[in-house]
């Protein structure tokens, strides 16, 4: 079990040794072509490995098994990326979205009720987007009508990751339709096994079906499951801390460097052009890969500045939008460039990893997947509005 509070160099060595001992050799090859059930089984097992090590949620308070400083979290993220660990995808919403919301918006009783389950492996989903309320989330129409000590919920959510596996859902609902659209919204915790909930998987272009539509038909939710004040859910929804988001993206950026661009460079040594030369012998190929390498380091340097600001207590709410735009668009450009380099040969693969994300080694698959990064978590058009208003002081 890794503990916070020691020397950073010792922590780095400890995480590195843990990765060497616990990361399954050839896990990508083993998961290639796995069906959804096999993927979920693998991710549940991997989540258990992380829990036993102290690496499941290092950003949580110490009383809940975390307590690592921001500097320590950076070291952990770097070493997990370099160690090529499987992503903790199944529990990401619970660990990085729900838990911070509980820490900062829940009552003590609610934290004591829900956090142990997350720590022990319960899966959560996030009921935010709707068919007509994606980028403009405040337009959501799923209704919750107060009936004494309970709410009756009706409506639909979409693009809900891992809803089939989820035990709980952090759900945004409209509790007062007479208010302005950013008002009259509440945040509820829903037991996903409640009567009246139906989940329908959405098959994605790159293979997996971890997104879902979720339908609520007269679902009963106790008032005690509300997070924050009634009609105050918009503030709760905005409460995920930028610090946790920064560290999460830092790890993904390091993965992009070590197993994205470095992997592409290694593969380019073996790729051959039509004239029989190794791809890396072509100056144009070298220039393109060098551009990717430089752009990854630009994103990492911006992240470093953001993390320094977090440590100093500077407001980084606008910076997190900058990072999201930079990372997602770099990811998309890289996958397109490398797919183009591979040509037709790079568009043929014997099997697709069930959970993609620039990490399958099948560049065409990862290129298709990269479009989602431009949309998820708030489209880049919306993020640019946030940057303009919060950082540049432009009018709405």
Secondary structure per residue as TSV (DSSP state, phi and psi in degrees):
chain	resnum	aa	ss	phi	psi
A	1	X	-	360.0	122.0
A	2	X	-	-81.3	139.1
A	3	X	-	-121.6	147.6
A	4	X	S	-77.7	164.0
A	5	X	S	102.8	-8.3
A	6	X	S	-91.8	-170.0
A	7	X	-	-69.5	142.0
A	8	X	H	-61.4	-37.9
A	9	X	H	-63.6	-40.3
A	10	X	H	-67.4	-38.6
A	11	X	H	-63.3	-42.9
A	12	X	H	-59.3	-45.5
A	13	X	H	-64.2	-40.4
A	14	X	H	-63.1	-44.5
A	15	X	H	-65.6	-39.8
A	16	X	H	-62.4	-44.5
A	17	X	H	-65.6	-37.9
A	18	X	H	-62.3	-43.7
A	19	X	H	-60.2	-43.6
A	20	X	H	-61.0	-33.1
A	21	X	H	-87.2	-23.9
A	22	X	H	-117.5	-24.0
A	23	X	S	-70.4	122.3
A	24	X	-	-64.6	125.3
A	25	X	T	-60.0	133.9
A	26	X	T	66.7	29.7
A	27	X	H	-63.9	-32.8
A	28	X	H	-64.5	-44.6
A	29	X	H	-62.4	-40.0
A	30	X	H	-65.6	-34.5
A	31	X	H	-87.5	-10.8
A	32	X	B	-64.0	124.0
A	33	X	T	84.0	0.5
A	34	X	-	-64.8	145.2
A	35	X	-	-82.3	178.2
A	36	X	H	-61.6	-43.3
A	37	X	H	-62.7	-40.2
A	38	X	H	-66.8	-38.7
A	39	X	H	-62.2	-46.6
A	40	X	H	-61.8	-41.8
A	41	X	H	-60.5	-42.7
A	42	X	H	-64.6	-43.5
A	43	X	H	-68.1	-34.5
A	44	X	H	-64.6	-42.5
A	45	X	H	-63.1	-44.0
A	46	X	H	-66.9	-37.1
A	47	X	H	-59.9	-37.5
A	48	X	H	-64.4	-38.4
A	49	X	H	-62.2	-42.5
A	50	X	H	-66.7	-38.7
A	51	X	H	-63.0	-40.0
A	52	X	H	-68.3	-19.2
A	53	X	H	-96.2	-15.9
A	54	X	T	89.0	6.8
A	55	X	-	-103.4	6.0
A	56	X	S	-69.6	-42.5
A	57	X	-	-149.2	67.9
A	58	X	T	-64.9	-19.4
A	59	X	T	-83.1	-8.1
A	60	X	S	-70.0	160.9
A	61	X	-	-60.1	155.2
A	62	X	G	-60.8	-35.8
A	63	X	G	-62.8	-18.0
A	64	X	G	-109.1	18.4
A	65	X	T	97.4	6.9
A	66	X	-	-112.2	-118.7
A	67	X	-	92.1	4.8
A	68	X	-	-75.6	137.7
A	69	X	-	-67.4	167.6
A	70	X	H	-58.6	-42.5
A	71	X	H	-61.4	-40.5
A	72	X	H	-67.7	-37.4
A	73	X	H	-63.6	-36.1
A	74	X	H	-62.5	-45.0
A	75	X	H	-60.3	-45.1
A	76	X	H	-61.8	-46.7
A	77	X	H	-60.6	-42.8
A	78	X	H	-62.5	-44.1
A	79	X	H	-74.1	-34.1
A	80	X	H	-64.5	-38.9
A	81	X	H	-66.3	-46.2
A	82	X	H	-66.7	-30.2
A	83	X	T	-80.3	-0.9
A	84	X	T	57.0	45.5
A	85	X	-	-75.0	149.2
A	86	X	-	-61.0	145.9
A	87	X	-	-68.1	146.4
A	88	X	-	-85.9	53.4
A	89	X	G	-64.2	-40.9
A	90	X	G	-63.8	-30.2
A	91	X	G	-108.3	8.3
A	92	X	H	-62.9	-45.6
A	93	X	I	-59.9	-44.1
A	94	X	I	-64.4	-44.9
A	95	X	I	-77.4	-42.6
A	96	X	I	-101.9	-19.1
A	97	X	I	-109.8	-53.6
A	98	X	I	-72.3	-49.9
A	99	X	H	-58.0	-47.9
A	100	X	H	-58.5	-36.2
A	101	X	H	-63.6	-41.5
A	102	X	H	-64.2	-42.3
A	103	X	H	-61.6	-32.5
A	104	X	H	-109.7	-8.9
A	105	X	H	-131.3	-12.8
A	106	X	S	-91.1	158.8
A	107	X	-	-75.6	165.6
A	108	X	H	-59.3	-40.1
A	109	X	H	-63.3	-40.0
A	110	X	H	-67.3	-39.8
A	111	X	H	-63.1	-44.1
A	112	X	H	-64.8	-26.7
A	113	X	H	-80.8	-42.7
A	114	X	H	-100.1	-34.1
A	115	X	H	-64.4	-39.5
A	116	X	H	-58.8	-36.0
A	117	X	H	-65.0	-41.5
A	118	X	H	-61.9	-45.9
A	119	X	H	-61.7	-29.7
A	120	X	T	-94.7	3.2
A	121	X	T	111.5	12.7
A	122	X	-	-70.9	145.6
A	123	X	-	-100.7	137.4
A	124	X	E	-119.9	152.5
A	125	X	E	-124.2	172.0
A	126	X	E	-124.4	111.9
A	127	X	E	-92.2	80.8
A	128	X	-	-111.5	-69.4
A	129	X	-	-64.4	148.5
A	130	X	B	-131.3	166.6
A	131	X	T	-54.4	-33.6
A	132	X	T	-115.2	19.2
A	133	X	B	-148.9	78.1
A	134	X	S	-104.7	-85.3
A	135	X	S	-62.2	-38.9
A	136	X	S	-93.4	70.4
A	137	X	G	-59.3	-31.1
A	138	X	G	-65.9	-9.6
A	139	X	G	-86.0	8.3
A	140	X	-	-56.7	147.4
A	141	X	-	-122.7	-2.8
A	142	X	-	-58.6	124.6
A	143	X	E	-102.0	143.7
A	144	X	E	-128.9	112.9
A	145	X	E	-98.8	125.3
A	146	X	E	-72.0	129.8
A	147	X	E	-135.4	83.6
A	148	X	T	68.7	-118.1
A	149	X	T	-98.6	25.9
A	150	X	E	-148.0	161.2
A	151	X	E	-112.0	146.2
A	152	X	E	-110.1	118.3
A	153	X	E	-109.0	133.7
A	154	X	E	-137.8	137.9
A	155	X	E	152.2	-165.7
A	156	X	E	-142.7	140.7
A	157	X	E	-120.3	158.7
A	158	X	-	-144.3	160.9
A	159	X	S	59.3	38.7
A	160	X	-	-92.0	105.2
A	161	X	T	-66.7	133.2
A	162	X	T	60.7	27.4
A	163	X	T	-64.4	-31.6
A	164	X	T	-64.4	-33.9
A	165	X	T	-92.2	-12.9
A	166	X	-	-69.3	140.1
A	167	X	S	-88.5	-31.4
A	168	X	E	-138.2	158.7
A	169	X	E	-133.9	132.5
A	170	X	E	-91.4	110.4
A	171	X	E	-116.5	130.0
A	172	X	E	-95.6	129.9
A	173	X	E	-136.4	158.5
A	174	X	E	-94.1	118.0
A	175	X	S	-105.2	-11.5
A	176	X	-	-144.6	91.7
A	177	X	T	-69.1	-10.9
A	178	X	T	-80.2	-15.6
A	179	X	S	-82.9	165.1
A	180	X	-	-58.3	155.9
A	181	X	T	-63.0	-28.6
A	182	X	T	-79.8	-11.9
A	183	X	S	-100.6	173.2
A	184	X	S	69.9	18.4
A	185	X	E	-110.8	138.5
A	186	X	E	-125.6	157.5
A	187	X	E	-112.6	121.8
A	188	X	E	-120.8	149.6
A	189	X	E	-100.0	122.7
A	190	X	E	-115.3	130.2
A	191	X	E	-72.7	115.7
A	192	X	T	-70.5	-5.9
A	193	X	T	-96.0	7.9
A	194	X	S	-67.9	146.3
A	195	X	T	-59.6	142.8
A	196	X	T	97.6	-1.6
A	197	X	E	-100.8	127.9
A	198	X	E	-124.4	135.8
A	199	X	E	-119.2	131.6
A	200	X	E	-126.8	118.1
A	201	X	E	-65.4	151.0
A	202	X	E	-114.1	115.4
A	203	X	-	-72.9	126.8
A	204	X	-	-97.3	161.9
A	205	X	T	-63.6	-28.7
A	206	X	T	-96.1	9.3
A	207	X	S	122.4	-56.1
A	208	X	-	-75.5	172.8
A	209	X	-	-135.8	52.7
A	210	X	-	-87.5	-12.1
A	211	X	E	-83.1	155.2
A	212	X	E	-150.9	156.0
A	213	X	E	-93.6	142.7
A	214	X	E	-128.5	128.8
A	215	X	E	-113.9	136.0
A	216	X	E	-117.4	120.1
A	217	X	E	-124.2	96.5
A	218	X	E	54.7	46.0
A	219	X	E	-80.0	129.9
A	220	X	E	-93.4	126.4
A	221	X	E	-128.8	124.4
A	222	X	E	-63.1	144.4
A	223	X	G	-59.8	-30.3
A	224	X	G	-64.8	-10.7
A	225	X	G	-91.7	8.6
A	226	X	E	-83.3	134.7
A	227	X	E	-97.9	122.4
A	228	X	S	79.1	-174.4
A	229	X	S	-74.1	155.5
A	230	X	T	-62.7	136.7
A	231	X	T	69.1	8.2
A	232	X	B	-109.6	24.5
A	233	X	H	-71.8	-23.4
A	234	X	H	-63.8	-42.1
A	235	X	H	-64.4	-37.7
A	236	X	H	-63.7	-42.5
A	237	X	H	-64.7	-28.4
A	238	X	T	-86.3	2.3
A	239	X	T	-85.7	-2.4
A	240	X	S	-62.1	124.9
A	241	X	-	-69.8	139.6
A	242	X	H	-63.3	-27.7
A	243	X	H	-61.2	-46.5
A	244	X	H	-66.1	-38.3
A	245	X	H	-65.3	-39.7
A	246	X	H	-63.2	-45.6
A	247	X	H	-66.3	-38.6
A	248	X	H	-62.0	-45.4
A	249	X	H	-70.8	-32.5
A	250	X	H	-58.7	-45.1
A	251	X	H	-62.0	-41.5
A	252	X	H	-66.8	-34.9
A	253	X	H	-65.3	-41.4
A	254	X	H	-64.6	-37.4
A	255	X	H	-63.8	-40.9
A	256	X	I	-61.5	-37.0
A	257	X	I	-72.7	-51.5
A	258	X	I	-74.5	-39.1
A	259	X	I	-115.6	-2.7
A	260	X	I	-98.8	-78.2
A	261	X	I	-69.0	-42.2
A	262	X	H	-64.3	-37.5
A	263	X	H	-63.8	-39.6
A	264	X	H	-65.1	-39.3
A	265	X	H	-64.5	-42.8
A	266	X	H	-61.6	-42.2
A	267	X	H	-67.9	-34.7
A	268	X	H	-63.1	-26.0
A	269	X	H	-61.5	-32.9
A	270	X	H	-92.1	-21.1
A	271	X	-	-68.2	141.0
A	272	X	B	-119.8	138.5
A	273	X	-	-81.6	171.9
A	274	X	T	-60.2	-31.1
A	275	X	T	-83.8	8.9
A	276	X	S	88.7	5.9
A	277	X	-	-95.0	154.1
A	278	X	B	-64.9	139.0
A	279	X	G	-55.5	-37.3
A	280	X	G	-71.6	-11.4
A	281	X	G	-73.8	-18.1
A	282	X	S	-81.2	123.1
A	283	X	H	-57.7	-34.8
A	284	X	H	-65.6	-38.1
A	285	X	H	-67.0	-43.8
A	286	X	H	-61.6	-40.7
A	287	X	H	-64.9	-42.5
A	288	X	H	-63.5	-45.7
A	289	X	H	-67.6	-33.4
A	290	X	H	-66.3	-36.8
A	291	X	H	-61.7	-44.4
A	292	X	H	-60.3	-44.8
A	293	X	H	-58.7	-46.9
A	294	X	H	-64.0	-40.8
A	295	X	H	-66.7	-36.8
A	296	X	H	-59.9	-41.5
A	297	X	H	-71.0	-29.7
A	298	X	H	-62.4	-47.9
A	299	X	H	-60.7	-42.1
A	300	X	H	-63.9	-38.8
A	301	X	H	-66.5	-38.5
A	302	X	H	-64.5	-40.2
A	303	X	H	-61.5	-42.4
A	304	X	H	-58.2	-42.3
A	305	X	H	-64.7	-40.0
A	306	X	H	-64.0	-41.7
A	307	X	H	-66.1	-39.7
A	308	X	H	-59.4	-40.8
A	309	X	H	-65.4	-38.6
A	310	X	H	-60.8	-45.0
A	311	X	H	-61.7	-35.8
A	312	X	H	-82.7	-5.1
A	313	X	T	83.1	17.7
A	314	X	-	-79.6	143.0
A	315	X	-	-65.9	122.2
A	316	X	-	-118.3	21.6
A	317	X	H	-61.1	-38.4
A	318	X	H	-74.2	-35.2
A	319	X	H	-61.7	-34.9
A	320	X	H	-63.8	-32.0
A	321	X	H	-70.5	-38.0
A	322	X	H	-59.1	-46.4
A	323	X	H	-61.8	-42.6
A	324	X	H	-61.2	-44.0
A	325	X	H	-65.8	-47.7
A	326	X	H	-60.0	-48.8
A	327	X	H	-65.8	-49.3
A	328	X	H	-64.9	-39.4
A	329	X	H	-75.0	-33.6
A	330	X	H	-63.3	-46.3
A	331	X	H	-55.1	-47.9
A	332	X	H	-63.4	-44.8
A	333	X	H	-62.7	-43.0
A	334	X	H	-62.8	-45.0
A	335	X	H	-64.9	-37.3
A	336	X	H	-65.9	-47.1
A	337	X	H	-60.5	-45.9
A	338	X	H	-72.0	-35.3
A	339	X	H	-61.8	-42.9
A	340	X	H	-60.7	-42.2
A	341	X	H	-60.9	-39.3
A	342	X	H	-71.3	-27.4
A	343	X	G	69.0	-154.8
A	344	X	G	-60.0	-37.5
A	345	X	G	-60.2	-30.6
A	346	X	G	-80.5	-3.3
A	347	X	G	-102.7	6.6
A	348	X	-	-119.1	129.2
A	349	X	-	-148.3	145.4
A	350	X	S	-73.1	-25.2
A	351	X	-	-165.8	148.4
A	352	X	-	-104.5	133.9
A	353	X	B	-61.1	134.4
A	354	X	S	-62.8	-29.7
A	355	X	S	-122.9	102.0
A	356	X	-	-86.6	174.8
A	357	X	S	157.2	58.5
A	358	X	S	58.0	12.7
A	359	X	-	-123.4	11.4
A	360	X	S	-84.2	-21.1
A	361	X	S	83.3	-2.9
A	362	X	-	-107.4	97.8
A	363	X	H	-64.7	-37.1
A	364	X	H	-61.7	-42.7
A	365	X	H	-60.3	-44.3
A	366	X	H	-70.3	-30.4
A	367	X	H	-64.4	-46.3
A	368	X	H	-60.7	-42.5
A	369	X	H	-64.1	-31.1
A	370	X	H	-66.4	-21.4
A	371	X	G	-59.6	-34.9
A	372	X	G	-62.4	-29.8
A	373	X	G	-68.2	-24.2
A	374	X	G	-75.8	-15.2
A	375	X	T	-111.2	-48.5
A	376	X	T	-62.3	148.7
A	377	X	T	73.4	19.2
A	378	X	S	99.6	115.4
A	379	X	-	-56.1	156.2
A	380	X	H	-64.9	-25.3
A	381	X	H	-64.9	-42.6
A	382	X	H	-66.4	-40.1
A	383	X	H	-61.5	-36.5
A	384	X	H	-67.1	-34.8
A	385	X	H	-61.7	-43.5
A	386	X	H	-61.1	-44.3
A	387	X	I	-60.8	-45.5
A	388	X	I	-62.2	-41.8
A	389	X	I	-78.6	-45.4
A	390	X	I	-86.3	-30.8
A	391	X	I	-102.5	-36.3
A	392	X	S	-101.0	-9.3
A	393	X	-	71.3	23.2
A	394	X	-	-74.7	153.2
A	395	X	-	-69.9	155.4
A	396	X	-	-67.7	360.0
